[in-house]
Amino acid sequence: MQSPRPAGDPNVISLKNKGNAMDYEKYENECKRIRKENKKLISDFGNWLAAKNLSSKIIKKHTSNVDFYVNEFLLYEDAVEAKDGTGEIGMYLGYWFIKKAMWANIAAIKENAASLKKFYQFMCERGQISEEEFSTFKESIKEGMPEWLATMARYDDPDIEDMEEVWKL
């Protein structure tokens, strides 16, 4: 899935475009700033979930899933803020999560989708993303889920040895 960010977006610091130590330091500083914001955001999200009378176990699972998305995936190559991460869900659940999270399985993909839907609902209610962005996000999950689950099943299939078969290349 293509990123919705335009090429050369000045709000995104890309690791791919780093040519020197000063650029890398700028990227690292931006990630540090975003992680600090994310810590507060995830705490607020946990409080939002608690207000909905969810158990502490469920709150911990949702906040952990969101933490991995916003602090690992969204900062993996680019310094992307959580509010700008709605367009990345297909790449995350359909590829990156499957390859990078050793606990990835069909249930974990579904669980992460549920956690991220709740998180972006929270972000929408706070006015940090638009209703349209949230609606598009949910539709992306609905449309992408069957293929993400099929990809996960192929990835785990010991009879498939050629990774091109897994990723349908």
Stockholm file with secondary structure:
# STOCKHOLM 1.0

chainA/1-169         MQSPRPAGDPNVISLKNKGNAMDYEKYENECKRIRKENKKLISDFGNWLAAKNLSSKIIKKHTSNVDFYVNEFLLYEDAVEAKDGTGEIGMYLGYWFIKKAMWANIAAIKENAASLKKFYQFMCERGQISEEEFSTFKESIKEGMPEWLATMARYDDPDIEDMEEVWKL
#=GR chainA/1-169 SS CCCSSCTTCTTCCBGGGCCSHHHHHHHHHHHHHHHHHHHHHHHHHHHHHHHTTCCHHHHHHHHHHHHHIIIIITTTSBCCCGGGCGGGHHHIIIIIHHHHCTTCCHHHHHHHHHHHHHHHHHHHHTTSSCHHHHHHHHHHHHHHHHHHHHHHHHHHCTTCCCHHHHHTC
#=GC SS_cons         CCCSSCTTCTTCCBGGGCCSHHHHHHHHHHHHHHHHHHHHHHHHHHHHHHHTTCCHHHHHHHHHHHHHIIIIITTTSBCCCGGGCGGGHHHIIIIIHHHHCTTCCHHHHHHHHHHHHHHHHHHHHTTSSCHHHHHHHHHHHHHHHHHHHHHHHHHHCTTCCCHHHHHTC
//
